[in-house]
Amino acid sequence: MTLPKFILGDNTDLPTAIFVIHTQFPRFIINLENDEIEWLEEFDNHDQKLLETETETLISEATAFYDREIARYQDD
């Protein structure tokens, strides 16, 4: 199965939270309600440096994905 880079998620236990799941390395879930990130990877020192440089970009991409998806729902 090929997964898309980002997936939207929600949960009725957290009705105001909207989650974007990043399925590629480094895998994470971001809660767009409060920008909290849950990393789904364990990182070594080399990975830590990558995270420091890439985190802002990944968050921007996740937010842009969400905005694009919502715009598509509103267009229907």
C-alpha positions as CSV (number, residue, x, y, z in Angstrom):
1,M,0.0,0.0,0.0
2,T,1.2,3.5,-0.9
3,L,0.4,6.1,1.7
4,P,0.1,9.8,1.0
5,K,2.6,12.0,2.6
6,F,0.0,13.6,4.9
7,I,-3.3,12.3,6.3
8,L,-6.0,14.2,8.2
9,G,-7.4,12.8,11.4
10,D,-9.8,13.7,14.1
11,N,-11.3,12.0,17.2
12,T,-14.6,12.6,19.0
13,D,-12.7,12.5,22.4
14,L,-10.9,15.7,21.3
15,P,-13.6,17.5,19.4
16,T,-11.7,20.7,18.7
17,A,-8.4,19.0,17.7
18,I,-7.5,18.5,14.1
19,F,-4.5,16.2,13.5
20,V,-2.2,15.9,10.5
21,I,-0.3,12.7,10.3
22,H,3.1,12.8,8.4
23,T,3.7,9.3,7.1
24,Q,7.3,9.7,5.8
25,F,10.5,10.0,7.8
26,P,10.4,11.6,10.3
27,R,6.9,10.4,11.0
28,F,4.9,12.6,13.3
29,I,1.4,13.7,14.2
30,I,0.7,17.4,14.7
31,N,-2.3,18.7,16.5
32,L,-3.2,21.9,14.6
33,E,-5.2,23.2,17.5
34,N,-2.1,23.8,19.6
35,D,0.8,22.9,17.3
36,E,1.8,20.0,19.6
37,I,3.9,17.4,17.8
38,E,4.1,13.7,18.7
39,W,7.1,12.1,17.0
40,L,6.7,8.5,15.9
41,E,10.4,7.9,15.5
42,E,13.4,7.5,17.8
43,F,16.3,9.8,16.8
44,D,20.0,9.5,17.0
45,N,22.4,12.5,17.0
46,H,22.5,12.7,13.2
47,D,18.7,12.7,13.0
48,Q,18.5,15.4,15.7
49,K,20.4,17.8,13.5
50,L,18.0,17.0,10.6
51,L,15.0,17.7,12.9
52,E,16.4,21.1,13.9
53,T,16.7,22.1,10.3
54,E,13.5,20.5,8.9
55,T,10.9,20.8,11.6
56,E,9.7,24.3,10.6
57,T,9.4,23.2,7.0
58,L,7.5,20.1,7.9
59,I,5.1,22.1,10.1
60,S,4.5,24.5,7.2
61,E,3.9,21.7,4.8
62,A,1.4,20.0,7.2
63,T,-0.5,23.3,7.7
64,A,-0.5,23.9,3.9
65,F,-1.8,20.4,3.4
66,Y,-4.6,21.1,5.9
67,D,-5.5,24.4,4.2
68,R,-5.6,22.7,0.8
69,E,-7.8,19.9,2.0
70,I,-10.3,22.3,3.7
71,A,-10.5,24.4,0.6
72,R,-11.3,21.3,-1.4
73,Y,-14.1,20.4,1.0
74,Q,-15.5,23.9,0.8
75,D,-15.5,23.9,-3.0
76,D,-17.7,20.7,-3.2
